[in-house]
Amino acid sequence: MKKKTAKKKVKKTVKKTVKKTTKKKVKKKVTKKKTTRKEPLTFTTHGLDNKKLKIMSEIPFAPCSSFSKDRHGIMFAHTHADKVFHLYYTKSIENRLVFSMPELMMSDIIESGRVVGSRAVAKFLVKDADTGETESFMGAGQGDNGVWSDNSAQTVAFKQGLLMYFLNSWPQPENMIDIVKESFETTKGPDMVPQMRQILPKKVSEILEETGGYQALLDFFGKTPGERREIKWNYP
Protein backbone atom coordinates (compact mmCIF):
# COMPACT_ATOMS: atom_id res chain seq x y z
CA MET A 1 0.00 0.00 0.00
CA LYS A 2 2.83 2.45 0.70
CA LYS A 3 4.44 1.95 -2.75
CA LYS A 4 1.29 2.98 -4.69
CA THR A 5 0.96 6.23 -2.78
CA ALA A 6 4.53 7.21 -3.65
CA LYS A 7 3.86 6.71 -7.41
CA LYS A 8 0.82 9.01 -7.34
CA LYS A 9 2.84 11.79 -5.72
CA VAL A 10 5.51 11.58 -8.41
CA LYS A 11 2.92 11.92 -11.20
CA LYS A 12 1.39 15.02 -9.63
CA THR A 13 4.78 16.65 -9.29
CA VAL A 14 5.60 16.10 -12.97
CA LYS A 15 2.30 17.60 -14.15
CA LYS A 16 2.78 20.75 -12.09
CA THR A 17 6.29 21.25 -13.43
CA VAL A 18 5.13 21.00 -17.04
CA LYS A 19 2.35 23.52 -16.52
CA LYS A 20 4.68 26.07 -14.93
CA THR A 21 7.20 25.77 -17.76
CA THR A 22 4.51 26.31 -20.39
CA LYS A 23 3.23 29.47 -18.73
CA LYS A 24 6.69 30.96 -18.57
CA LYS A 25 7.24 30.43 -22.31
CA VAL A 26 3.97 32.16 -23.20
CA LYS A 27 4.88 35.19 -21.11
CA LYS A 28 8.22 35.51 -22.85
CA LYS A 29 6.58 35.54 -26.30
CA VAL A 30 4.16 38.32 -25.33
CA THR A 31 7.00 40.46 -24.00
CA LYS A 32 8.88 40.21 -27.30
CA LYS A 33 5.86 41.51 -29.26
CA LYS A 34 5.58 44.61 -27.05
CA THR A 35 9.20 45.63 -27.62
CA THR A 36 8.93 45.56 -31.43
CA ARG A 37 10.37 48.87 -32.83
CA LYS A 38 8.43 50.90 -35.43
CA GLU A 39 10.02 52.57 -38.46
CA PRO A 40 10.68 56.34 -38.02
CA LEU A 41 8.30 58.82 -39.72
CA THR A 42 9.56 60.55 -42.85
CA PHE A 43 8.68 64.11 -43.92
CA THR A 44 8.81 65.63 -47.41
CA THR A 45 9.30 69.28 -48.35
CA HIS A 46 6.37 70.62 -50.40
CA GLY A 47 7.03 72.42 -53.67
CA LEU A 48 4.60 75.25 -52.87
CA ASP A 49 6.45 76.09 -49.66
CA ASN A 50 9.78 76.18 -51.48
CA LYS A 51 8.40 78.52 -54.15
CA LYS A 52 6.83 80.79 -51.55
CA LEU A 53 10.13 81.07 -49.65
CA LYS A 54 11.96 81.82 -52.91
CA ILE A 55 9.59 84.69 -53.77
CA MET A 56 9.77 86.03 -50.20
CA SER A 57 13.57 86.20 -50.42
CA GLU A 58 13.42 87.95 -53.81
CA ILE A 59 10.76 90.53 -52.78
CA PRO A 60 11.37 91.34 -49.09
CA PHE A 61 9.46 94.63 -49.30
CA ALA A 62 7.41 96.72 -51.73
CA PRO A 63 8.41 100.41 -51.86
CA CYS A 64 5.63 102.91 -51.21
CA SER A 65 4.54 104.62 -54.41
CA SER A 66 1.49 106.71 -53.45
CA PHE A 67 -0.05 108.67 -50.60
CA SER A 68 -3.42 109.26 -48.97
CA LYS A 69 -4.98 110.80 -45.88
CA ASP A 70 -6.76 108.85 -43.18
CA ARG A 71 -10.05 109.94 -41.60
CA HIS A 72 -8.11 112.15 -39.18
CA GLY A 73 -6.34 113.99 -42.00
CA ILE A 74 -2.96 112.38 -41.34
CA MET A 75 -1.04 111.60 -44.53
CA PHE A 76 0.47 108.15 -45.06
CA ALA A 77 2.28 106.42 -47.92
CA HIS A 78 1.22 103.10 -49.43
CA THR A 79 1.83 100.86 -52.43
CA HIS A 80 0.04 101.13 -55.77
CA ALA A 81 -1.99 98.03 -56.59
CA ASP A 82 -0.73 97.87 -60.19
CA LYS A 83 2.90 97.80 -59.02
CA VAL A 84 2.20 95.04 -56.48
CA PHE A 85 0.33 93.00 -59.10
CA HIS A 86 3.17 93.43 -61.59
CA LEU A 87 5.74 92.22 -59.06
CA TYR A 88 3.85 89.06 -58.15
CA TYR A 89 2.54 88.46 -61.70
CA THR A 90 6.13 88.12 -62.92
CA LYS A 91 7.14 85.84 -60.05
CA SER A 92 3.98 83.73 -60.42
CA ILE A 93 4.77 83.04 -64.08
CA GLU A 94 8.38 82.17 -63.26
CA ASN A 95 7.38 79.75 -60.47
CA ARG A 96 4.18 78.43 -62.11
CA LEU A 97 1.80 79.59 -59.38
CA VAL A 98 -1.88 80.21 -60.17
CA PHE A 99 -4.10 82.52 -58.08
CA SER A 100 -7.89 82.53 -57.94
CA MET A 101 -10.70 83.99 -55.80
CA PRO A 102 -13.18 81.18 -54.93
CA GLU A 103 -15.09 83.18 -52.29
CA LEU A 104 -16.16 86.84 -52.14
CA MET A 105 -18.48 88.76 -49.82
CA MET A 106 -19.44 92.34 -50.74
CA SER A 107 -21.20 94.87 -48.49
CA ASP A 108 -22.09 98.58 -48.60
CA ILE A 109 -20.35 101.19 -46.48
CA ILE A 110 -23.06 103.44 -45.06
CA GLU A 111 -22.46 106.82 -43.42
CA SER A 112 -25.22 109.22 -42.32
CA GLY A 113 -27.84 107.02 -43.94
CA ARG A 114 -26.29 106.87 -47.41
CA VAL A 115 -24.01 104.48 -49.26
CA VAL A 116 -20.52 105.95 -49.58
CA GLY A 117 -18.58 102.93 -50.78
CA SER A 118 -18.10 99.16 -50.87
CA ARG A 119 -16.25 96.63 -48.75
CA ALA A 120 -14.89 93.33 -50.05
CA VAL A 121 -13.83 90.33 -47.94
CA ALA A 122 -12.37 87.61 -50.14
CA LYS A 123 -10.79 84.18 -49.89
CA PHE A 124 -7.96 83.60 -52.35
CA LEU A 125 -6.40 80.33 -53.46
CA VAL A 126 -2.86 79.78 -54.72
CA LYS A 127 -2.08 76.55 -56.60
CA ASP A 128 1.27 75.07 -57.57
CA ALA A 129 0.84 73.99 -61.21
CA ASP A 130 3.69 71.45 -60.85
CA THR A 131 2.62 69.60 -57.69
CA GLY A 132 -1.10 70.41 -57.47
CA GLU A 133 -0.67 71.72 -53.90
CA THR A 134 -3.00 74.54 -52.83
CA GLU A 135 -3.15 77.05 -49.99
CA SER A 136 -5.78 79.65 -49.13
CA PHE A 137 -5.44 83.15 -47.67
CA MET A 138 -7.74 86.10 -46.95
CA GLY A 139 -7.87 89.73 -47.99
CA ALA A 140 -10.16 92.71 -47.34
CA GLY A 141 -10.48 96.16 -48.86
CA GLN A 142 -12.71 99.22 -49.32
CA GLY A 143 -13.62 101.31 -52.35
CA ASP A 144 -15.25 104.74 -52.43
CA ASN A 145 -15.03 105.84 -56.07
CA GLY A 146 -18.67 105.69 -57.13
CA VAL A 147 -19.62 103.07 -59.72
CA TRP A 148 -16.13 101.57 -59.46
CA SER A 149 -16.34 101.03 -55.70
CA ASP A 150 -16.90 97.27 -55.93
CA ASN A 151 -13.99 96.84 -58.31
CA SER A 152 -11.70 99.01 -56.19
CA ALA A 153 -12.63 97.13 -53.01
CA GLN A 154 -11.73 93.80 -54.64
CA THR A 155 -8.48 95.27 -56.01
CA VAL A 156 -7.39 96.48 -52.56
CA ALA A 157 -8.41 93.14 -51.02
CA PHE A 158 -6.23 91.19 -53.45
CA LYS A 159 -3.32 93.62 -53.13
CA GLN A 160 -3.34 93.41 -49.34
CA GLY A 161 -3.90 89.66 -49.48
CA LEU A 162 -0.75 89.18 -51.60
CA LEU A 163 1.36 91.41 -49.36
CA MET A 164 0.22 89.57 -46.24
CA TYR A 165 0.55 86.08 -47.80
CA PHE A 166 4.19 86.70 -48.73
CA LEU A 167 4.83 88.57 -45.43
CA ASN A 168 5.83 91.65 -47.41
CA SER A 169 6.42 95.04 -45.79
CA TRP A 170 5.97 98.56 -47.16
CA PRO A 171 8.08 100.84 -44.92
CA GLN A 172 7.05 104.48 -44.68
CA PRO A 173 9.54 106.78 -46.46
CA GLU A 174 11.52 109.32 -44.47
CA ASN A 175 10.74 112.11 -46.92
CA MET A 176 7.06 112.22 -47.95
CA ILE A 177 7.75 114.93 -50.54
CA ASP A 178 9.72 112.46 -52.68
CA ILE A 179 6.73 110.13 -52.81
CA VAL A 180 4.43 113.04 -53.75
CA LYS A 181 6.72 114.11 -56.61
CA GLU A 182 7.09 110.56 -57.90
CA SER A 183 3.35 109.99 -57.75
CA PHE A 184 2.59 113.15 -59.77
CA GLU A 185 5.26 112.25 -62.32
CA THR A 186 3.79 108.82 -62.99
CA THR A 187 0.14 109.99 -63.04
CA LYS A 188 -1.34 111.35 -66.25
CA GLY A 189 -4.46 113.22 -67.29
CA PRO A 190 -7.53 113.74 -65.09
CA ASP A 191 -6.25 111.16 -62.56
CA MET A 192 -3.97 113.89 -61.26
CA VAL A 193 -6.86 115.85 -59.76
CA PRO A 194 -7.90 113.27 -57.10
CA GLN A 195 -4.28 113.17 -55.94
CA MET A 196 -4.27 116.94 -55.63
CA ARG A 197 -7.34 116.66 -53.39
CA GLN A 198 -5.37 114.29 -51.15
CA ILE A 199 -2.22 116.37 -50.84
CA LEU A 200 -3.47 119.96 -50.68
CA PRO A 201 -4.37 121.50 -47.30
CA LYS A 202 -8.05 121.40 -46.41
CA LYS A 203 -8.50 125.18 -46.72
CA VAL A 204 -6.93 125.32 -50.18
CA SER A 205 -8.95 122.31 -51.33
CA GLU A 206 -12.20 123.97 -50.19
CA ILE A 207 -11.35 127.13 -52.14
CA LEU A 208 -10.65 125.14 -55.31
CA GLU A 209 -13.92 123.26 -54.87
CA GLU A 210 -16.06 126.36 -54.27
CA THR A 211 -14.54 128.45 -57.05
CA GLY A 212 -14.47 125.78 -59.74
CA GLY A 213 -10.72 125.24 -59.65
CA TYR A 214 -10.93 121.45 -59.61
CA GLN A 215 -13.38 121.46 -62.53
CA ALA A 216 -11.04 123.74 -64.49
CA LEU A 217 -8.19 121.30 -63.87
CA LEU A 218 -10.32 118.37 -65.01
CA ASP A 219 -11.26 120.25 -68.18
CA PHE A 220 -7.62 121.14 -68.78
CA PHE A 221 -6.22 117.62 -68.36
CA GLY A 222 -9.12 116.14 -70.31
CA LYS A 223 -8.09 117.95 -73.51
CA THR A 224 -5.24 117.29 -75.89
CA PRO A 225 -2.17 119.57 -75.66
CA GLY A 226 -3.34 121.45 -78.78
CA GLU A 227 -6.78 122.14 -77.29
CA ARG A 228 -5.59 123.36 -73.92
CA ARG A 229 -5.82 127.02 -73.14
CA GLU A 230 -4.98 129.11 -70.13
CA ILE A 231 -6.90 127.89 -67.08
CA LYS A 232 -9.53 130.37 -65.94
CA TRP A 233 -11.35 129.98 -62.67
CA ASN A 234 -13.46 132.23 -60.51
CA TYR A 235 -11.10 133.12 -57.65
CA PRO A 236 -11.44 136.70 -56.30
PyMOL commands that set and color helices and strands:
alter all, ss='L'
color gray80, all
select helices_A, chain A and resi 2-34+47-58+81-95+146-165+176-186+189-199+202-210+213-221
alter helices_A, ss='H'
color red, helices_A
select strands_A, chain A and resi 66-69+75-78+97-111+114-128+134-143
alter strands_A, ss='S'
color yellow, strands_A
deselect
rebuild
show_as cartoon
